[in-house]
Amino acid sequence: MAEASYDFVIIGGGVAGLVVATRLSEDPSQRVIVLEAGQDHSSDTRVKTPGFYPVLLGSELDWGFQSEAQPNLNGRSILLHQGKALGGSSAINAHVFVPPTKDLIDAWGALGNDGWNWDTFKKYFAKAYTSPSVASAAELGVSGWASKNDLAQGPLKASFSGNSSHPVRKAWIDSFSQLGHVAEHDPFLGASTGAFTCLSSIDPATRERSYAASAYYQPVKDRENLKILTGAVAEKILFDRSDANAKAKGVRYTLNGTTHEVLSTKEVIIAAGALQSPKLLEISGIGNANLLQSHGIELVKDLPAVGENLQDHPLCSISFEAVDEVDTLDALVRQEPEAIGPAMQEYATTQTGLLSSVGVYSYAYLPILDPQGKDLVKQMLLQNQPPPGNQPEMARAQAYYEVAEQALLDSGTASAAYLAILAQHNVAPPVPGKHISIGLMLSQALSRGSVHIRSKDIGAAPVIDPNYLSNPLDLEVMAQHMRYIETIASTGAFSDLLKKPLKHLDPDSRLVDVESAKKYLQSHVISMWHLGGTCAMLPQEKGGVVDSKLKVYGIDKLRVVDSSAVPLISTANLQATVYAFAERAADLIKQEYGLN
């Protein structure tokens, strides 16, 4: 069993792991090693080509997790895609790069995390990505922005991907303008509510995927003080238990069938993701004492909140038939050879065409707009208050309830995110014709799930129970928002892209009332794979796992820096938030050790 020593040992080479590794290794005096279970797929055409994103799901780049059967989704088990590659999920995601709202980040502080608010956090977005130049503001639907985040000059290259002249962008903005809900400026300057044209993590120069491996690691891969081990599976955190608090001293891992240990002189940093970071903590002896005992694991620290508080964005969509003149990606969804061949040739030659994006250009963050619906939600808030109590899990539930209550009753706070998709969505098998879909994700779900070890075998997938729509408020709020999709589809320029009268691909998506919307949701909700919260940054008395410096309670020299530590997941897609979260984590670590 060979041993080596580094200042920092990072478990996980996804977004958070590579961001932190890149920033810590900026100081040449610090030796940093990253253990990543997947391989480096930087040269893989499937990764680089935006339109090939769907073929990565279920491939060797995907952990391919699955939830337990979900009682509130008609007993369905939900696929939960997570990246197994250098770059993590940023290597296989759908490229959507959108910020959280200002009030959501401020809620992190309100939950008890001192120093975490929008004013502190916003600079880390600018540190993470580069804002693209805009040549055709009117076509892109950004001409109405009063200001743009031109200070963003980070490693990740963002763009308004795909065909800049596609009419959907301007039509979306024009229709929401008619409805009175358009973002006044670049949402990265502090979004609240309204429609906007969204960025993608696609390099505007190469028109290839820009992700953690290409943007952060590749430019610095020759640093002598930075080592990346791919195919390295972390098996256990090693501890020195000679003092009152156990101290992380290294990691045991396997590589090519051989077991190794690597020691840390400063810290072990966990960045294995929302599903695997709690799994690693539990296998290493940190978690609920009763659970660990049942699996024969020696207890290092009784921390019952590990693996609890699992959050995700449930997604549902309605697909409409599009007019013949509009370009959609339906032929790719159907995997038609006569479409795929020319698309591959066009992309290889000019980096344009069907494969240059995934057809998601437009977003909107909105509150419930129907007054009666809002009144009903207000009543349900009173009826569904969490039970009082001093136990950490009760205090946590109450804290989250208060944040959600404020958001749901505030007409200036978004409770859902809408997006336009240039294809039929979540249809099996795919059908003929052209379609545009409107998707809806619930921004601030109150339902909470869990992820825990199935056994002490590191190779066993964890037991994942997101508990979707278990809180009645979530089903009500999502149903109210689903009914607004018909209004969007029937309004102004956006409606001109759809056949008249509106032709729903699925007859069940004609939502005549809230009850039909609820029934449709239970049959059609899927995951957005925006998983977080399972090692939450919260006060320990509120069921937290890490403190506001991201240090694990009761364990020295151990931090968690990925989405599992995010206390409340983003308003919409999580990618941009995790980049910024990891940038701040790196700064916190540098400050503690006085690093350059």
N, C-alpha and C positions, 0 to 999 in steps of 0.2 A: 504494500500500500504506500505509494509514493506521496510525499508531502511537499507543498510549495507554500510560499508566504507572499501576501499582497497587502497593501494598505486597505483596499476595499474589495470585497467579494460580492458581486451582484448576481443574484439568481433570477434569470430571465432576460432575454435579449429582445424584448418587444419594444414598444414605444417608450415606456418609462425607463426600462433598463438601459437602452441605448442613449437616450437623452442624458440621463444621469452619468453614465460612463463617459460620454463625450465631454461633458462639462467638468467632471472631476479630473479627467486626464489632461485638461488644459494646463494644469500645474505639473510641470515635468518631474517634480520631486515625488509625485504620488503614483504608486503602481496599482493598476486597476485590472481586475479580471471579470469577465462576464461568462456565466454558464448558461448556454441556450440549448434546449432539448431538440429544437428543429435544426434544419440546415440552412445554408446561405443560398437563396434562390434569386440573387440579384440579376443574374443573366437569363432567367427564365422568361421566355416570351409571354407566358400566361400571366406572370406578375406584372411585366412592364406594359402590356397592352390593356388600356382601360376597359374595353369592351369584353375582354375575356374573364372579367371578374366572376361571372357565374360558374365557370368551369373549375374555379379554385375551391368552391364550396364542396366539401365531401372528398376532396383530394388528399394527397399525403401532406399538404400544407395546412390541413384543418384537423384540430383535435377531434372534431365530430362528436361533441357532447350531445346528450339528449336529456330532457327534463323527465322527472317522474310524471305520471299521468296527472293531468290538471282537472280537478273536479268541476271548476267553473268554466272550463273550455270543453265541456262535453266529454271529459275523460281523455282528451287528446294528449299525447306526449309531443313536446315541442323541440325542434332541432335548435341547437345552440352552437353556432359556428364560432370558433376561436382559433386564431392563427397559430400554427406550429411551424415557425420559420424565423430566421433572423429578421427582425422587424415586427414580429408578432402579428396581431390582427391588422396592422397597417399594411401588411403584405397581401391581404385577401379581402379588404373591405371595399365598399362601394364608393370610396373617394370623397364622400360628402364632408365638407369642412365648414362647419357653422359654429358660432359661439353660443354659450349660454346667455340668458338674460342677466342684466345687472342685479336684479333683485334676487335671483337664485343664488348668485355667489355671495351676496350680502347675507343670505340665509345661513350660509356656512358659519359665519360669525355669530349669528343669532342662536345657533345651536350650541354655542359655547366654545368656539374655536377662535381664540384671541389672535388678531392679526390677519385673519382670513376674511377679506371683503373685496368688493370690486376695485376700489381705489388702489389697493395693494396688488391685486391679482392681474389687473388688465395689462400691465407692462409685459407680462410673461407670454401673452399671445403675440405681441410684437416681437418678442425675442425668438419665438418659435417658427414663424412663417414669414414669407415675403409676399406682400400685397402686389397683385399684378397691375401693370399699366392698362389703361382702358382706351381703346381706339374708337369703339362704336358704342358710346354710352346709351344712346337712344334704343338701339337694337337690343342691347343687353338688359335694358330695363333698370339702369342705374343712373340715368340722367337726372333723376329727381333727388339724388342724395345731396344733402347740404355739405357733407364732408366725408372724406374717405380716410381709412387708416394707413396713410402713407408712411408712417413711422415703422411699420412692420418690415423688418429686414432680416428675418431668421433663415435657418437652413432649409426648411421645408418650402418647396416652390408650389404656390397655389395659382389657380387660373379659373377663368370662366370657360369651362371645357366645352368641347364639341363644336357644333355649328353655331357661330356667333349670330348668324342671321335667322336662326330658327324662330318662327313667330311666337312660340309658346312663352318666351321670357317676357316680351313686351305685353302680350295679351294677358298674362297673369297679373302684371303690375297694373295695367289699365283697368282690369276688372275689379281688383281690390281697391283701386283708387275710387272707382264708382261706388264701392261698398263702404268706403271711408276708413280703410285699414291698410295703409302703406307705411313702411318704415321710412323715417325722415332722413336717415343717414346710414352709412356703413354700419351693420349690426355689431361689428367688432369694436366699435366705439362706445358700446353700451346699449345693447338691444333691449327693448321692452315688449312692444307688440307691433304687429303689422307685417305686410308681405315684403319680400325682398328676393333678389336674384342671388343665388348662393355660389360660393366658391367650391372648387374641387381640388383635392390633393393630386393634381396632375400638372407636371412641369409645362409652362406655356411655351418653352423653347423646344423641348424634345417631344412634347405631348405624350410622355410616358408617365407611369405612376411615380409620384414622389412620395417616399415613405421613410420610415425611421432608418432603415438600412442604407438606402441610397442618399438620403439627405444628411443624416447625422454621422453614420459610421464610415461610409466610403471615403469621404474627404479626409478623414483622420486615421484611416486604417493602418498607416505606416508608423504611427506613434510607437516608440519603443516601450513606453510605459503603459500601453493598453493592449490587453490580450483578450481575444474572443474565442471561446471554445464552443463550437457547434456540435450537436449530437451528444451533449453532456447533460445527463439527467440528474438533477439534484435529488438526493435521497433523504438527507437529514441535515438539520443544523446542529452543529457541535457546540457544547457549552462548557464553560468553566463555572463550577458551582461552589467554589471555595468561599465566596462572600454571601452576604444576605440576599442580594439579587444575583440570579444567574447571569452570566455574561456570554454572549455569542462570541465564539472564537474561531469558527470556520464552518466548512460545509463538506459533507461526504457526497460524492457523486460517482456515477458510472460513465465511462466513455469506452466505446468499442468493447464492451463486455468486461472491462476491468474497473475495479473500484479504486478510487483515489480520494485523498483528502487535501483540501486547500485551506490554509489558515489566513485569518485577517488580523492585522495589527491595529486597525481602527474600527471597522464596522463590517457586519454582514447586512446587505441591503436586499430586501425581497421585492421583486418586480415580476412575479409569475402570473399576475392577472387575478381577476375577481373570483375565479373558480379554483385556481391552483395555489394561490398564496395562502388561503386558510387551510387548504389540504396539507401543505408543507408544514405550516405551524402545528397542526394537530399531530401529524406523524412524528414531529420533533418533540412533542410533549407539551405544547402550549395550546390550551383550549379547555373545554368543559371536562372537568375531572371525571365525571361519571361516564361520559362518552369514551374518553381515552382508556379508562379502566376496562370498559367492556371489550376493547380491542387489544388489551394486554400491552398498552403503551405506558412507559414510565412517565409520571407527571413531573414536568419542570415548572409550570406555572398554571394555576387554575384561572382561566380567563374565559368564562362561559360565552362571551359575546363573539368569539372567533367563529366565523361561518354564518352568523346570524345577519339579519338586516339586508338580505339580498334584494337588490332593486334592478329593474329593467324597464324599458319602454315597450309596452304592448303596441303592436301595429295592426291596423286594419285598412283595407282599401276598397274602393269601388272603381270598376273599369267601365268606360264608356266607348262606344264606337266613334272613331274619328272620321272627319271628312277625308275624301280620297286624296286631296291635294297636300295634306300635311305628312311630313316624314316621321315615321315611328320606327321603333326597334323590334317590332313584332316578328319580323322574319328571322331575326337572330334568336328570339325567344323560342321560336318553332324549330330552330337549328336547320333551316333550309339550305342545302348545299349550294343552290343557285344564288343565294344571297351571301353566304359566308365566304365563298371563293373570291368574288369581286371585292368584298369588304376587306379581306385580308390583303389583297393586292393593292387596293387604294391606301390602306394604312401603311403598308410597307414602303410605298412610293412617296406619299405626301403627308403621312400621319394625320389624315382627315377621314371623314366618312363615318359609317356606322360604329366602327370600333374605337373611335376617339373619345367616347364617353359612355356612361351607363344611362344617359337620358334623364338625369335628375338635375334640373337647372333652377327650380323655383321653390321657395319656402314661404311659410307665413306662421307667425306666432300669434295666437289669439286667445282671449278669454271666452267664456260662454257668452254668446251675444243675445240669446233669446231671454227676455225678462222673466217669463214663466219658468223656464228651465233654471234660471239663476235662483229664483225664489224656492224652487223645489230642492236644489242643492243646499241652500241655506237651512231648510228644514232638516234635511238629512244630516247635515253637520251636527245639529243639536242632538239628533237621535243616535249618532254613531260615535260619540266621544269615547275615547279609550277609558277603561276603568281606572280609578285612582289607585295609587300605591307608591311605595317607596323603593320597590325593587328596580334595579337598573333597566330591565326590559320594559317596565311600565313607564319609567321616567323618559326613556327613549321614545316610546310610542306617543306620549303626551307632547314631547318637544316637536316631533314631526307633525303631529296633528295641528299644533298651533301654527307652524309654518304653512301647511296646506290650507288651513282655514283662512289665513290672511290672503293667500294667493287666490283662492277660489272666490272670495268676496270682493276682491279688488278688480275693477273693470280695466285697470291699467296693467294687469299682470297676466301673463299667458298661462293657460292650463293645458294647452295642446299645441302641437305643431302639425301643419298641413304641408304636403309636398306634391308636386306634379311629376308624374312618371310617364315617359314617352313610350309606353307599351302596356299590354295587358299585364296584370300583376297577380301573383299567387293563384294562378289558374293551372289546373292539371287535369287532363293534358291540355297544352296550348291549343287555341282555336284559330281558324282563319280570320283575316281581316286586320284593319288598323285600329288601334285603341290608344286612348290616353286615360291614365288612372290617376285618381286623387287619393293619396294615402294620408292617414291620420295616426299620430302617435300621442299617447297620453304622457304629458310632460312631468306631472308630479303625482305619480301613483302613491296611494297610501298602503296598498298591499305590500307585504314584505314576505320574503321567502328565506331559504337557507341553503347552504351547501356544506356538506360534512363528509368525512371519509367513510368509505364503505368497508375498508379493512386497513390494516397497517402496511399493506403492500402498496408501494409507491406507484406501481403500474396499474392499479385499479382505478377506474374512473370514479369520481366522487358521486354522492347522492345529491342531485340538484333538484330543488323544489322551489321554483319562483313564486308559486302560490298566486298566479295571475288572477286579477279581478276578485280576490277573496274579500276585499273590503267593498261593501255595497256602494260606497261613494264612487269608486273607480268605474264601476259599470255604468252608473248614472251619468257621471261627467263625460265619459267617453261616448255614451249613446247620444247625449245632447250635442256633442261636437259632430258626430257622424251625420246627424240630420242636416248640418250646415253644408255638407259636401254638395248636396243638390242645389243649394243657393249659388255656390261658387260656379258649378257647372252650367248654370242657367244665366249667368251674368255677363253682359258686355262682350268684349273681344275674346275672352276665353271660350265663351259658349259658341263663338263662330268657328272654333276648331273642332267642334263636335257635331255629329249628325242630329238633325231635328225631326221630330221630337227626340229628346234624349233616349238613346238606346243603351240600356244596361246590359253588360255581358252576362251577368248573373241576375236572373229575375228576382232572387231573394234580396238583392241590394236595393230594391225600391222600398225605401224605408218610410212607410206611411205614418208611423208614430214612434214614440220612444220605445215601446215594447218590442216592435219589430226590429228596431235598431239593436236592442239588447240581444235578441235571439240571433241576429246576424253576427254580432260580435263574438258570441260564445262559440259559433261555428267556424269563424274565419280569422280570429286574432292569431297572429304569429309574433315571434320575438324580433326586435330590432338588433339584438345582440349587443345592447348597450349595458352590460352587466357591471355592477359596482356595489360598494357599501359593505362588503363582507368582512373587512378589517377596518371598520369605520373610524375616522378621525372624529372623536367625540370625547367629552369628559367621561372618566371611568364610571361615575355615578349615573351616567345616562347610557351605559352599555357600550362604551367605546373600547377599541382595541389599541389604537395609537393616540398619542397626544398631539397637540398643535405643531410639534416639531417632527411628527410622524414616527416617534419612537414607541416601540411596543411597551405597554405598561408592565412594570415589574421585571423587565429584562434589559440589561445594559448592552450597548453596542449592537442593537438590532432595530432596523427601521423597515417600514413598508411604504413604497413610493408610487404604487400603481393605482388603477381604478378601484381596487378593493378598499383603499383608504379614503376615497372620495365620499364625503358624508351624505351628499345628496346629488344624484346624477344630473347631468346637464338638461337643459330645456329640450334639446333635440339630440342629434348625433353626438357621440361622446368623444370622438377622435381629437378635435381641437382642444377640448378641455383637458384631456390626459397629457397632451404635449405641454400645455401651460403648467399643469399641476407638477409634472416632472421637472420642468425648468425651475419652478420655485423650490421643489425638494432639493435640487442640486445646490441652489443658493443657500438654503438652510444648512446643508452639510458643510459647504465651503466656509460659511461664517463661523460655524462651531470650531473648525480646525484651523482657521486663519489662512485658508488657501487662496491662491491667486486665481 
